[in-house]
Amino acid sequence: MRLLVEMGIFGGFLFAVYPISVARTHDVFEAKDAVVVSSALLLCYSIGAIFGPVFASGVMTILKNPFGLYVYWSLVAGVFAVITIYLKHKESLPIIFILPSPHTQPDRQRPAILCTT
């Protein structure tokens, strides 16, 4: 039962990758390119859906262990992290922090101060 719950949590996090990718991509591109960008993302998602299970089963076979699935996903997540860091440095967009204002009262709604780096 515990494994079933853990797999449900893992799947919930895993299925959030595509919608977050779509949202981030649409933030970068203009609205007139939405259809083209969405179709490219869907094509990439489909290619991953075809080859991902094949590669995952290959890793599980090489390790001779069903936990090779988690090793595979760790490798994929590591590749995604490296690509994200590279693109973030290449893009060099400012990071926005939202800080609470020091002049707020605890019983009132907090106004925010936007700070950029």
Secondary structure, 3 states (H helix, E strand, C coil): CHHHHHHHHHHHHHCCHHHHHHHHHHHHCCHHHHHHHHHHHHHHHHHHHHHHHHHHHHHHHHHCCCCHHHHHHHHHHHHHHHHHHHHHHHHCCCCEEEEECCCCCCCCCCCEEEEEC
